[in-house]
Every structure is written in C-alpha cells, then in structure tokens.
Amino acid sequence: MTYENHRASVTRGATDLRDFFTPGRGIAIIGRIDNDAGVARLIARYGADVKLCFVNPKGGEVAGVTVYHTIDEVPGEFSVALLRVGPANVVQVVRNCAAHGIRRIVIFSSGFSETGPDGAEQESQLAAAIAETGVRVIGPNTADNMFEQFAVPDGHRGGLIGLVTQSGAMGRPIVEGIAMGAAFSRWITVGNEVDLEIADVIGHFTDHDPARVIAGYVEGFKSLPRLRAALSGANRAGKPVVMLKIGESERGARMAASHTGHLSGNDAIVQGLFDQHGVTRVRDLDELLETANLFAKLPPETGSRAALYSVSGGTATLMAEIAGRYDVDVPVLAPATQKTLARLLPGYVAMTNPIDNGGQFTMNATPEQRRAVFDAIAADPAIDVIVVGFNAAFGMLSDNMAADVRAWVEGGGAKPVIAVWSSVVTEGAGYADLVASGVPIFRSLDKAFRAIRAFGAHRDARRHFRDRPPIAPTLDLDALETPGIVEDKDAAALLKGAGVSLARQSLAASAEAAAVAELAFPRVLKLSSPDFPHRSDLGLVMLGIDTADAVRQAFDTIIARAQAARPDARIEGVLVQEQIVGGVEMLVGLTHDPHLGPAITIGAGGIHAEILRDVSVRPLPVDEQDIREMIGGLRIAPLLAGARGRPPADLDALVTLALAVAGLGLAAGSKLAELDLNPVIALPDRAVAVDALMVAG
C-alpha cells in the first residue's frame, strides 16, 4: 500500500484490540493441532477460563476435546480464530470464519510476502478478502504469544512494559527479562501486517493497556502517517516508546538522481519521525530490554544527575569515564555530604563522586552503617539517581553490597537506584538480591549510561511534544505532470511560487543574450538541460565571469562541452546567474518515499555534500521548531553561528526558506520525487538557493 493510500486511511477509527485478548466466546484453533501435551501448554498459556475448540479436516479428538472437521460444524459462537493452515488455504478459511461470525483472526501461517513474489500474491489476495469481509487480522506469519500471561516478578517496582515485535523469535529474549526483574503487560507479534500493524498495537498499549512503557522490535513500517498518529497518542498519554529499528534501506537511494535522494533513505526518514516524537532508539536486544525496564521503573520526572558508587576504585573510575562519554552529569558532592561520608568510610577512599568504599567497608561495617552511606548520598540535593556498579561476583563483597541495595530500597530509599551487574556469574545471592530489590539492572556500564542519557533526553523532550498541522500552500503543479527532471525555468517558477528565495538569474539561448543579461558581475554560467543533472562534474558550470566578452566565451565553451559529452542532449540554453560571494553552503531538499511519504533534508551543501554526509532528515509536516532543531544538530552549525570571526548567517532566513520547501513538499505530495537545492547560501542578511534539481514523480 502506498503512502497516499495510507494517508487517506489514517483518519479511520482506531481498532480496539481488546477483542483479541479478551475472547469472551473463546478461541477456535483451525488447522494444525498439537498433541495432548501441546494442547495442555495452550490451555496454560491462554488461561483455563478461555474456551477452546479445534478444527481440522481429519476430525477426531485431542486431549479429550472434540476436533471438528470444519468451522461450520462448531456449535456456538467464538470471538477469535487462530489459523494454522497452509498459505494456499488461508483466504478461504478467513471467508469461512467471517461467515461463521468470527471477526478477529490471528494468522499463524507463514509462506506469504516473506517468501517472494508468489507469497506476495497470496498476501494480496488475503488483503482483498479482509477488505471484503470486514474482519480484522493480526499476521500472517505471526505467533500466538499475544495470549500469553506474564507473571509480575516478586518485589517488582515501577510499571509494566508493553512489547510489540514483527518477529516472534526476537521478542522472546525480551520477555525473558522477567528473570532480571522486568514486568510485561503483553507481547504482541504482528508478522507481515497485512491488516493491523505496529501503529495499531502502539495505540492499544496507549489507550487500553496498563503498560507504562512501549517497547518494539521493528524491521520496517507500513504507514508513517498512522505511526505518527500512534506516537502522538503515546506522547499525550505520557507513555515513552523505546524502539529497536533495523533494516536500513538503500533501495530509494540507489535510484535517486539528487544529493538529497542519496542522503535521505528510508531509515533516515524513520529516524526523523523518532526525533519529532521522542522515540528512544536502541541498537540491540539487551539494550531494548534494559532501557525499557529503566523507563518503566524510574519515576517520569527523575533527573539525570548521578552519584556513582562502587566497592572498587577501578570500577568507580571506569563508571566516571563512561558517564562522561554519554554526558551524564556526575556532580561533586556537597561539602556536608562529603563530611558525613568521611565519618562512615575509610579515609583513603574517594568521596567526592564517584564514591569508592574500598571494599573492606562492605565486609566489615554493620548493615546500618552501610545503608547510612546510601542515606548520605541520597540526601545530597545535587543527586537525582544512584548508580551502583558491580564489576564481578566477589562473594561476600558483592553479596553484601547487593543486600544493602535491597534493604535500602525496601526501606523506602529516598532516590532511585540503578544497578550495573557486569559479571557473567548470576547464580549467587548478590544478583538474586538485586533482582528481588526491583531496581533496574544493566549488564554493562555503557548501556546503563546510554539509557540514563536517553531517559533524560525523553524527559526534556516531553515539554515540546506537539502535533504538526499539515499546512500546504496552493500551487500550480503543472510542471510536475511529466515524470523526470523538470526544466530549470519551470522548476524556478514553482520554487518562487512556493516562496523559496532564489539567486537572480535568466535563461539565455545565445552567447549575446547571456552577455547583455541585466545582472551584475561577476556572474555564474551553467548549462540548462534535464540530461545533465550534475553539471559541475562535467565542467558545465563556470564561476567568476566578470566581463561581457568572458560571458560570450563561457557560453560557447559550456555548449561545446555539453555537445561533446552527449550529442543527443536536450539543451534549453545557459543559465546566467548572479554570483553569491561568501556565506555558508547548505543543502535543503525533499524526497518522497512511496510508503513513508515526503521528507525534508537539511545539511552541509556544496560539492562535498555526499562526502560530508552532515544532514538531518524529518518527515513532513514540520514546523519552525523542527527546522531549528535540524539545523542546530548539524556539525556545520557553528559555521552558521559565525565561527572564527566570520559574521553569523541569517538563521531566520534559512529557516524561512526551509519552511517554504516543506510547504512545497506537502502541496506536491507524490508528484515531487526529489528536490535538491544545493547549494543554498546562508549569508549574513539572507539565504538564497543558487542551484536546483527537481525531479517529478
């Protein structure tokens, strides 16, 4: 389904997935049937109070339960059907279920679009059957784990995690996090998303589920508009989203004609949406689990100023090093706090932050003295959270420290605690106490401090969450009716109509016309031809032309070079343009992904744009704050601010130009495949696009 079709459907009413998970009339399992032990596992998974029936053409009996030959033989009504039939039979079984009054279907069967063209055709037929019958479907190529009941660990503190994955295998390691104290409301696997998709599940977790945090493992998204709506809903509900998004795609970039197209791939657009909606992106499965667990357990307004506490000076030093790597603030403790610690700890240990208790203190001091150290740290007004580092399972040493964490937390500790257990040994009493304490646990310092930074970033971003109205100007889009590169004069007219500031220019059909153009010297001459999208590569752009005779000569040279390079090229003439001197070269552009829609790219421009790859991408619509955030996050941003004594660029003018480009993108939609304004010169008093490549979709 294309972006345009999804954009039209995003306004439909949200689907209430509770019907899937509270099947009051029971679940019909159609197709493959497990043996008696397997059926017993199903009953345990779904709950003994859920009525099950089985349908298989062979009939018979399993675990004392009748197996019906067809769904029509089944007495009574059922709420949900779970299909385990071959892919060739799925469409007919879906129709049979609909005729029998079953409106919610989970398709376990695989063999669809994930297998290639033939499977994709089967999936297309399935989509048609779903549309005709009005049933709602999760899958195909999914699992039945959405019915699984998860126990909340003893000693759990904080909220629950709602987990959505496209792959069943990749979700299991996450829910196994129960063993380290994480707690889950539900795990939903969406498979191929022929009907319901990731966005629907996020909406369910937002509106109808007790989850405090939404976690996801995702390979790709069907519809950016629906995802945007779901993320906006999660923001309004105060439910953070932590996402492992893989599958970076270069399919669009391979076909792109412009710098913008090469730099703005599918994954860059998704990352831009994440930036707009405060989605925390992680890089692997254990980071997904541990980061989501941190978000679920810490109070939402917890600050990020950390006290680092360990039994080892080496561990404390490494903790401080990695905290610095992720810009986690480690404040020096107040003099009063240090004075209190000096009465408790040996005189030879560090007490300013990080705090090293020397190890012997943990083994020799009383439990009350050890917990008093936590009290003193927590009482410091500069500290928001205490990070306790365990670099090894040291027997009594680590066991006592973990017991201190548990006792202090269970006694109502005044500040949140985060534990980092770096050892591979998890069988001892120390690790068990950490799990029982209910504090968030990490297995590496790196991921712990990265998660603390992400938590702080999300906390700060919540102040700016907002919806962005898709405001588009009314423009004459006739120039985009024919696919391919748009002629320079038509592109310039469309850009001017959208409010984009362009360098003064005129199109000359002869050397004499170029010489007498009413433009100041020096001038720039460049070939105007849709057959040469990157003119400078072939010497078809000439700068610094400062006399009329030099203009005539440059005109002839450019035409000769073009004809020699490609005798059959369509040549409209030569653009004669004012030469902009100074300023910072930027790139502003648009792309249109068939599934994700239009996106704007802003970055470092000029001939090195693709080498530097200093860009920010966000899907449309955007607002002024988006544009300023995009520009401010670039490595080139200090040049715009006036580095090394240079005058600062007119940032407001650059923002205005970029917003005009965004308006054009919304107005044009899929008619505009690519737009490359490179360079846009950001000057002290204006921002001007001096070169444009426009490609109609």
ZASE-489607 format. One record per residue (C-alpha): residue number from 0; y, z, x; residue in one letter. Coordinates in steps of 0.25 Angstrom, whole numbers, plus 5000, padded with zeros to 4 digits. Each point is the difference from the previous one (the first is absolute). Layout:
<rs>
   num     py     pz     px   residuo
   NUM      Y      Z      X         A
...
</rs>
This chain:
<rs>
   num     py     pz     px   residuo
     0   5000   5000   5000         M
     1   5014   4996   5005         T
     2   5012   5009   5002         Y
     3   5007   4993   4989         E
     4   4989   5003   4990         N
     5   4999   5015   5004         H
     6   5014   5001   4999         R
     7   4999   4996   4986         A
     8   4989   5010   4997         S
     9   5006   5012   5007         V
    10   5007   5004   4987         T
    11   4987   5002   4992         R
    12   4997   5014   4996         G
    13   4993   5009   5011         A
    14   4985   5001   4998         T
    15   4995   5014   4997         D
    16   4988   5001   5010         L
    17   4996   5013   4994         R
    18   4991   4993   4990         D
    19   4991   4996   5012         F
    20   4999   5015   5005         F
    21   4998   5007   4987         T
    22   4989   4991   4994         P
    23   4999   5009   4987         G
    24   4990   4990   4994         R
    25   4992   4998   5013         G
    26   4997   4990   5011         I
    27   4991   4988   4998         A
    28   4994   4996   5014         I
    29   4996   4986   4999         I
    30   4991   4993   5010         G
    31   4993   5006   5012         R
    32   4995   5014   4997         I
    33   4997   5010   5010         D
    34   4987   5008   5001         N
    35   4998   5014   4994         D
    36   5007   5006   5012         A
    37   5011   4990   5000         G
    38   5002   5003   4985         V
    39   5001   5015   5003         A
    40   5010   4997   5010         R
    41   5008   4992   4990         L
    42   5000   5012   4990         I
    43   5004   5009   5011         A
    44   5012   4991   5003         R
    45   5005   4997   4987         Y
    46   4997   5014   4994         G
    47   4989   5004   4991         A
    48   5009   5000   4988         D
    49   5002   4985   5001         V
    50   4991   4992   4991         K
    51   4993   4988   5008         L
    52   4992   4989   4995         C
    53   4993   4989   5008         F
    54   4999   4985   4997         V
    55   4990   4990   5008         N
    56   4993   4988   4995         P
    57   4987   5007   5004         K
    58   5001   5011   4991         G
    59   4991   5012   5002         G
    60   5004   5014   5003         E
    61   5006   5008   5012         V
    62   5001   5015   5002         A
    63   4996   5002   4986         G
    64   5011   4991   4995         V
    65   4998   4987   4992         T
    66   5004   4987   5006         V
    67   5006   4990   4990         Y
    68   4997   4985   5002         H
    69   5015   4996   4996         T
    70   5013   5007   4997         I
    71   4998   4996   4985         D
    72   4988   5009   4999         E
    73   5007   5012   5005         V
    74   5003   5010   4988         P
    75   5013   5005   4998         G
    76   5013   4997   5008         E
    77   5004   5002   5015         F
    78   5013   5001   5006         S
    79   4997   4994   5014         V
    80   4990   4990   5006         A
    81   4996   5000   5014         L
    82   4995   4986   5004         L
    83   4989   4998   5011         R
    84   4996   4986   4996         V
    85   5000   4988   5009         G
    86   5013   4993   5001         P
    87   4996   4988   4992         A
    88   4997   5009   4988         N
    89   5012   5008   5001         V
    90   5009   4992   4991         V
    91   4990   4999   4988         Q
    92   4998   5015   5001         V
    93   5015   5003   5000         V
    94   5000   4992   4987         R
    95   4988   5007   4994         N
    96   5007   5014   5004         C
    97   5013   4996   4993         A
    98   4992   4995   4987         A
    99   4993   5014   5000         H
   100   5013   5007   5000         G
   101   5001   5004   5015         I
   102   5014   4998   5005         R
   103   4999   5007   5014         R
   104   4991   4993   5010         I
   105   4997   5003   5015         V
   106   4993   4989   5007         I
   107   4992   5005   5012         F
   108   4994   4986   5002         S
   109   5005   4992   5013         S
   110   4999   4985   5003         G
   111   5014   4996   4996         F
   112   5012   4996   5007         S
   113   4996   5008   5012         E
   114   4989   4990   5003         T
   115   5007   4987   5000         G
   116   5004   4988   4990         P
   117   4988   5001   4991         D
   118   5002   5015   4998         G
   119   5015   4998   4998         A
   120   4997   4990   4989         E
   121   4991   5011   4993         Q
   122   5011   5010   5001         E
   123   5010   4990   4994         S
   124   4990   4998   4988         Q
   125   4999   5016   4999         L
   126   5015   5001   5000         A
   127   5001   4990   4988         A
   128   4989   5008   4993         A
   129   5008   5013   5002         I
   130   5013   4993   4995         A
   131   4992   4994   4987         E
   132   4993   5013   4996         T
   133   5011   5010   5004         G
   134   4991   5010   5007         V
   135   5005   5007   5013         R
   136   4992   4999   5012         V
   137   4999   5007   5014         I
   138   4994   4991   5010         G
   139   4991   4992   5003         P
   140   4994   5004   5013         N
   141   5004   5014   4998         T
   142   4992   5014   4999         A
   143   4998   5011   4989         D
   144   5006   5010   5009         N
   145   5012   5001   4990         M
   146   4990   5009   4991         F
   147   4997   5009   5012         E
   148   5004   5015   4998         Q
   149   5006   5007   5013         F
   150   4999   5015   5002         A
   151   5013   5007   5005         V
   152   4997   5007   5013         P
   153   5001   5015   5000         D
   154   5013   5005   5005         G
   155   5007   4987   4997         H
   156   5015   5001   5000         R
   157   5010   4989   4995         G
   158   4997   4988   4991         G
   159   4989   4989   4998         L
   160   4999   4986   5006         I
   161   4998   4988   4991         G
   162   4993   4989   5008         L
   163   5000   4985   4998         V
   164   4992   4990   5008         T
   165   4996   4986   5000         Q
   166   4988   5003   5008         S
   167   4990   5010   4995         G
   168   4995   5002   5015         A
   169   5014   5003   5005         M
   170   5002   5011   4989         G
   171   4988   5009   5003         R
   172   5005   5005   5014         P
   173   5013   5004   4993         I
   174   4993   5008   4989         V
   175   4991   5007   5010         E
   176   5013   5006   5004         G
   177   4996   5011   4990         I
   178   4993   5006   5012         A
   179   5013   5002   5007         M
   180   5007   5006   4988         G
   181   5005   4988   4993         A
   182   4999   4999   4985         A
   183   5000   4988   4991         F
   184   5002   4997   4985         S
   185   4993   4987   5000         R
   186   4996   4988   5009         W
   187   5002   4986   4993         I
   188   4995   4987   5007         T
   189   5006   4988   4994         V
   190   4992   4989   5008         G
   191   5005   4986   4997         N
   192   5010   5004   4990         E
   193   4997   4988   4990         V
   194   5008   5009   4990         D
   195   5004   5014   5003         L
   196   5006   5001   5014         E
   197   5005   5010   5010         I
   198   5013   5001   4992         A
   199   4993   5005   4987         D
   200   4993   5011   5008         V
   201   5013   5005   5006         I
   202   5006   5000   4986         G
   203   4988   5008   4995         H
   204   5001   5010   5012         F
   205   5015   5001   4997         T
   206   4999   5002   4985         D
   207   4986   5006   4996         H
   208   4994   5006   5012         D
   209   5003   5014   5006         P
   210   5001   4994   5014         A
   211   5012   5004   5008         R
   212   4998   4989   5011         V
   213   4995   4986   4998         I
   214   4992   4994   5012         A
   215   4995   4986   5001         G
   216   4991   4991   5009         Y
   217   5005   4986   4997         V
   218   4997   4986   5006         E
   219   5011   4992   4991         G
   220   5008   5001   4987         F
   221   4999   4990   4988         K
   222   5014   5003   4995         S
   223   5012   5005   5007         L
   224   5008   5002   4987         P
   225   4989   5008   4994         R
   226   4999   5008   5013         L
   227   5015   5002   5000         R
   228   4999   5006   4986         A
   229   4989   5009   5003         A
   230   5006   5005   5013         L
   231   5013   5003   4993         S
   232   4993   5008   4989         G
   233   4993   5008   5011         A
   234   5014   5002   5006         N
   235   5005   5005   4987         R
   236   4989   5009   4998         A
   237   5001   5006   5014         G
   238   4986   4996   5005         K
   239   5000   4994   5014         P
   240   4992   4988   5004         V
   241   4992   4999   5013         V
   242   4994   4987   5003         M
   243   4991   4993   5010         L
   244   5003   4986   4998         K
   245   4992   4990   5009         I
   246   4999   4985   4999         G
   247   5012   4995   5007         E
   248   5001   4985   4996         S
   249   5006   4989   5008         E
   250   4996   4989   4989         R
   251   5014   4998   4996         G
   252   5006   5000   5014         A
   253   4991   4989   5004         R
   254   5006   4991   4990         M
   255   5014   5004   5002         A
   256   5011   4991   5004         A
   257   5010   5010   5004         S
   258   5002   5012   5009         H
   259   5001   5009   4988         T
   260   4987   4994   4995         G
   261   4993   5004   5013         H
   262   5006   5014   5000         L
   263   4998   5004   4986         S
   264   4985   5000   4997         G
   265   4992   5006   4988         N
   266   4999   5014   5007         D
   267   5015   5000   5004         A
   268   5003   4999   4985         I
   269   4991   5011   4996         V
   270   5006   5009   5011         Q
   271   5014   4997   4995         G
   272   4995   5005   4986         L
   273   4994   5012   5006         F
   274   5014   5003   5007         D
   275   5007   4999   4987         Q
   276   4991   5009   4993         H
   277   4997   5010   5010         G
   278   4985   4997   5002         V
   279   4994   5007   5012         T
   280   4992   4989   5008         R
   281   4989   5005   5009         V
   282   4991   4993   5009         R
   283   4985   5005   4999         D
   284   4991   5007   4990         L
   285   5001   5014   5007         D
   286   5015   4999   5000         E
   287   5000   4996   4985         L
   288   4992   5012   4996         L
   289   5008   5010   5009         E
   290   5013   4995   4996         T
   291   4998   5000   4986         A
   292   4994   5014   5001         N
   293   5013   5005   5007         L
   294   5008   4994   4989         F
   295   4991   5006   4989         A
   296   5001   5014   5006         K
   297   5014   5002   5005         L
   298   5011   5004   4990         P
   299   5008   4987   4998         P
   300   5013   5005   5006         E
   301   4994   5006   5013         T
   302   5008   4997   5012         G
   303   4995   4993   5012         S
   304   5005   5010   5011         R
   305   4987   5005   5007         A
   306   4996   5012   5007         A
   307   4989   4997   5010         L
   308   4990   5011   5002         Y
   309   4987   5000   5009         S
   310   4991   5009   5009         V
   311   5002   4990   5011         S
   312   5012   4996   5008         G
   313   4995   4986   5003         G
   314   4997   4998   4985         T
   315   5014   5005   4997         A
   316   5006   4990   5010         T
   317   4992   4989   4994         L
   318   5005   5004   4986         M
   319   5014   4999   5004         A
   320   4998   4987   5007         E
   321   4994   4993   4988         I
   322   5010   5007   4990         A
   323   5011   4994   5009         G
   324   4993   4986   4999         R
   325   5002   5001   4985         Y
   326   5014   5006   5000         D
   327   4994   5013   4993         V
   328   5011   5010   5002         D
   329   4995   5012   5008         V
   330   5012   5010   5000         P
   331   5001   5011   5010         V
   332   4997   5013   4993         L
   333   5012   5010   4997         A
   334   5002   5011   5010         P
   335   4996   5010   4990         A
   336   4987   4993   4998         T
   337   4997   4999   5015         Q
   338   5003   5015   5001         K
   339   4990   5003   4989         T
   340   4990   4991   5007         L
   341   5002   5007   5013         A
   342   4996   5013   4994         R
   343   4987   4994   4996         L
   344   4996   4989   5010         L
   345   4997   5001   5015         P
   346   5013   4999   5009         G
   347   4995   4988   5007         Y
   348   4998   4990   4988         V
   349   5010   4990   4994         A
   350   5007   5006   4988         M
   351   5012   4990   4997         T
   352   4992   4989   4993         N
   353   4989   4996   5003         P
   354   4994   5014   4999         I
   355   4988   5002   5009         D
   356   4993   5014   4998         N
   357   4992   4999   5013         G
   358   4986   5001   4994         G
   359   4997   5014   5004         Q
   360   5010   5005   4989         F
   361   4991   4993   4989         T
   362   4988   5007   5005         M
   363   5006   5014   5003         N
   364   5011   5002   4990         A
   365   4997   5006   4987         T
   366   4999   4991   4987         P
   367   5013   5007   4996         E
   368   5007   4997   5013         Q
   369   4995   4985   5000         R
   370   5005   4998   4986         R
   371   5014   5006   5003         A
   372   5002   4988   5010         V
   373   4999   4991   4987         F
   374   5009   5009   4993         D
   375   5011   4999   5011         A
   376   4999   4985   5001         I
   377   5001   4998   4985         A
   378   5012   5009   4999         A
   379   5008   4991   5010         D
   380   5010   4993   4991         P
   381   4999   4987   5008         A
   382   4985   4999   4998         I
   383   4994   4992   4988         D
   384   4985   4999   5003         V
   385   4991   5006   5011         I
   386   4991   4990   5007         V
   387   4988   5007   5006         V
   388   4992   4993   5011         G
   389   4985   5002   5003         F
   390   4996   4991   5012         N
   391   4986   5005   5001         A
   392   4990   5009   4993         A
   393   5001   5012   5009         F
   394   4991   5009   4993         G
   395   5007   5013   4998         M
   396   5014   4995   5004         L
   397   5000   4989   4990         S
   398   4993   5007   4990         D
   399   5010   5012   5000         N
   400   5012   4990   4999         M
   401   4994   4993   4988         A
   402   4997   5013   4994         A
   403   5014   5004   5002         D
   404   5005   4987   4993         V
   405   4991   5003   4988         R
   406   5004   5015   4999         A
   407   5014   4997   5001         W
   408   5000   4988   4990         V
   409   4992   5008   4990         E
   410   5009   5012   5002         G
   411   5012   4991   4995         G
   412   5005   4994   5013         G
   413   5015   4997   4998         A
   414   4999   4986   5006         K
   415   4990   4989   4999         P
   416   4990   4998   5012         V
   417   4994   4988   5005         I
   418   4987   5001   5009         A
   419   4996   4989   5010         V
   420   4985   5002   5004         W
   421   4998   4990   5011         S
   422   4986   5004   5004         S
   423   4988   4992   4995         V
   424   4993   5013   4998         V
   425   5002   5004   4986         T
   426   4987   5009   4997         E
   427   5007   5014   5004         G
   428   5007   5011   4993         A
   429   5013   4995   5004         G
   430   5000   4987   4994         Y
   431   4994   5005   4987         A
   432   5011   5010   4999         D
   433   5011   4989   5001         L
   434   4993   4993   4989         V
   435   4999   5012   4992         A
   436   5015   5003   5002         S
   437   5004   4988   4992         G
   438   5010   4995   5011         V
   439   5001   4985   5003         P
   440   4991   4997   5012         I
   441   5001   4989   5010         F
   442   4991   4995   5011         R
   443   5010   4995   5010         S
   444   5014   5004   5004         L
   445   5005   4986   4999         D
   446   4997   4998   4985         K
   447   5005   5014   4997         A
   448   5014   4998   5005         F
   449   5000   4986   4995         R
   450   4997   5006   4986         A
   451   5010   5010   5001         I
   452   5011   4990   5003         R
   453   4995   4991   4988         A
   454   5001   5012   4991         F
   455   5014   5003   5005         G
   456   5003   4985   4998         A
   457   4995   5000   4986         H
   458   5007   5013   4996         R
   459   5013   4994   5005         D
   460   4997   4986   4993         A
   461   4998   5007   4987         R
   462   5015   5001   4999         R
   463   5002   4985   5000         H
   464   4989   4996   4991         F
   465   5005   4990   4990         R
   466   4997   4988   4991         D
   467   5007   4987   5005         R
   468   5005   4991   4989         P
   469   4996   4985   5002         P
   470   5014   4995   4998         I
   471   5000   4985   5003         A
   472   5012   4990   5000         P
   473   5000   4987   4991         T
   474   4999   4989   5010         L
   475   4998   4985   4999         D
   476   4986   4999   5007         L
   477   4998   4984   4999         D
   478   5000   5000   5015         A
   479   4986   5007   4999         L
   480   4993   4991   4991         E
   481   4993   4992   5010         T
   482   4991   5007   5010         P
   483   5003   5000   5014         G
   484   5012   5002   5010         I
   485   5013   4999   4992         V
   486   5011   4991   5005         E
   487   5011   5007   5008         D
   488   5011   4997   4990         K
   489   4992   5004   4988         D
   490   4996   5013   5007         A
   491   5014   5003   5004         A
   492   5005   4998   4985         A
   493   4989   5009   4995         L
   494   5004   5011   5010         L
   495   5014   4999   4997         K
   496   4997   5001   4985         G
   497   4993   5013   5003         A
   498   5011   5006   5008         G
   499   4995   4998   5014         V
   500   5011   4999   5010         S
   501   4998   4987   5009         L
   502   5006   4995   5012         A
   503   5010   4988   4997         R
   504   4993   4987   5001         Q
   505   5000   4986   4996         S
   506   4989   4989   5000         L
   507   5004   4987   5008         A
   508   4993   4987   4998         A
   509   5007   4994   5013         S
   510   5005   5004   5013         A
   511   5014   4997   4996         E
   512   4999   5009   4987         A
   513   4995   5011   5009         A
   514   5012   4999   5009         A
   515   5010   5000   4989         V
   516   4994   5012   4992         A
   517   5010   5010   4997         E
   518   4994   5011   5008         L
   519   5006   5008   5012         A
   520   4994   4998   5014         F
   521   4990   5004   5006         P
   522   4990   4994   4990         R
   523   4985   5000   4999         V
   524   4993   4987   4996         L
   525   4985   5001   4995         K
   526   4991   4989   4993         L
   527   4999   5001   4985         S
   528   4986   4996   4997         S
   529   4988   5006   4992         P
   530   4991   4995   5010         D
   531   5005   5009   5011         F
   532   5000   5014   4995         P
   533   5002   5006   5014         H
   534   5010   4991   5006         R
   535   5004   5008   5013         S
   536   4986   4998   5005         D
   537   5002   4985   5002         L
   538   5015   5001   5005         G
   539   5005   4996   4986         L
   540   5011   5011   5000         V
   541   5011   4999   5010         M
   542   5010   5011   5002         L
   543   5014   5001   5006         G
   544   5005   4986   4996         I
   545   5015   5001   5003         D
   546   5006   4986   4998         T
   547   4999   4989   4991         A
   548   4994   4991   5010         D
   549   4990   5010   5003         A
   550   4997   5001   4986         V
   551   4997   4985   4999         R
   552   4991   5000   5012         Q
   553   4993   5013   4995         A
   554   4997   4993   4986         F
   555   4994   4987   5007         D
   556   4992   5009   5009         T
   557   4994   5008   4989         I
   558   4997   4988   4991         I
   559   4993   4993   5012         A
   560   4992   5012   5004         R
   561   4995   5001   4985         A
   562   4996   4986   4999         Q
   563   4993   5000   5013         A
   564   4992   5013   4996         A
   565   4997   4994   4986         R
   566   5004   4986   4997         P
   567   4996   5002   4985         D
   568   5008   5013   4998         A
   569   5009   5001   4988         R
   570   5014   5002   5006         I
   571   5011   5004   4991         E
   572   5011   5000   5011         G
   573   5005   5011   5009         V
   574   5006   5013   4996         L
   575   5013   5004   5007         V
   576   5003   5015   4999         Q
   577   5010   5010   5006         E
   578   4994   5007   5012         Q
   579   5000   5015   4997         I
   580   5002   5007   5013         V
   581   4995   5015   5003         G
   582   4994   5009   4990         G
   583   4985   5004   4999         V
   584   4990   4990   4996         E
   585   4992   5004   4988         M
   586   4989   4994   4991         L
   587   5000   5001   4985         V
   588   4990   4993   4992         G
   589   4991   4999   4988         L
   590   4985   4997   4997         T
   591   4992   4999   4988         H
   592   4985   5005   5000         D
   593   4992   4995   4988         P
   594   4994   5013   4997         H
   595   5011   5010   5005         L
   596   5013   4992   4996         G
   597   5013   4998   5007         P
   598   5004   5009   5012         A
   599   5012   5001   5009         I
   600   5000   5000   5015         T
   601   5011   5006   5009         I
   602   4999   5000   5015         G
   603   5004   4996   5014         A
   604   5003   4985   5000         G
   605   5003   4988   5009         G
   606   4990   4992   5008         I
   607   4992   5013   5004         H
   608   4998   5005   4985         A
   609   4984   4998   5001         E
   610   4999   5005   5014         I
   611   5008   5013   4997         L
   612   4994   5002   4986         R
   613   5010   5010   4997         D
   614   5000   4999   4985         V
   615   4999   5008   4987         S
   616   4994   4994   4987         V
   617   5002   5005   4986         R
   618   4995   4994   4987         P
   619   5011   4997   4989         L
   620   5007   5006   4993         P
   621   5008   5007   5011         V
   622   5013   5008   4999         D
   623   5011   5003   5010         E
   624   4993   5012   5005         Q
   625   4988   4992   5003         D
   626   5008   4990   5008         I
   627   5007   5011   5008         R
   628   4986   5007   5003         E
   629   4994   4987   5004         M
   630   5012   4997   5010         I
   631   5000   5014   5005         G
   632   4986   5000   5003         G
   633   5001   4988   5010         L
   634   4999   5002   5015         R
   635   5012   4991   5000         I
   636   5008   5009   4991         A
   637   5008   5007   5012         P
   638   5006   4986   5003         L
   639   5006   4999   4986         L
   640   5006   5014   5002         A
   641   5007   4995   5013         G
   642   4992   5003   5012         A
   643   5006   5000   5014         R
   644   5014   4999   4995         G
   645   4998   4988   4991         R
   646   5007   5000   4987         P
   647   4991   5004   4988         P
   648   4996   4990   4991         A
   649   5005   4999   4985         D
   650   4987   5007   4994         L
   651   5006   4999   4986         D
   652   5001   4985   5001         A
   653   4986   4999   5006         L
   654   4995   5009   4988         V
   655   5007   4991   4990         T
   656   4994   4987   5006         L
   657   4986   5006   4999         A
   658   5002   5005   4986         L
   659   5005   4986   4996         A
   660   4987   4994   5007         V
   661   4992   5010   4992         A
   662   5006   4996   4987         G
   663   4997   4985   5003         L
   664   4985   5004   5002         G
   665   5000   5007   4987         L
   666   5006   4988   4993         A
   667   4991   4990   5007         A
   668   4987   5007   4999         G
   669   4988   4991   5004         S
   670   5010   4988   5001         K
   671   5004   5005   5013         L
   672   4989   5001   5010         A
   673   5008   5004   5012         E
   674   5014   5001   5005         L
   675   5004   5002   5014         D
   676   5015   5004   5004         L
   677   4999   5000   5015         N
   678   5009   5004   5006         P
   679   5009   5008   4991         V
   680   5011   5004   5009         I
   681   5005   5014   4997         A
   682   5015   5001   5005         L
   683   5010   5011   5000         P
   684   5007   4994   4988         D
   685   4989   4992   4992         R
   686   4985   4996   5000         A
   687   4997   4985   5000         V
   688   4988   4992   4999         A
   689   5000   4988   5010         V
   690   4987   4994   4997         D
   691   4991   4999   4988         A
   692   4986   4995   4998         L
   693   4996   5000   4985         M
   694   4986   4996   4995         V
   695   4997   4998   4985         A
   696   4987   5005   4995         G
</rs>
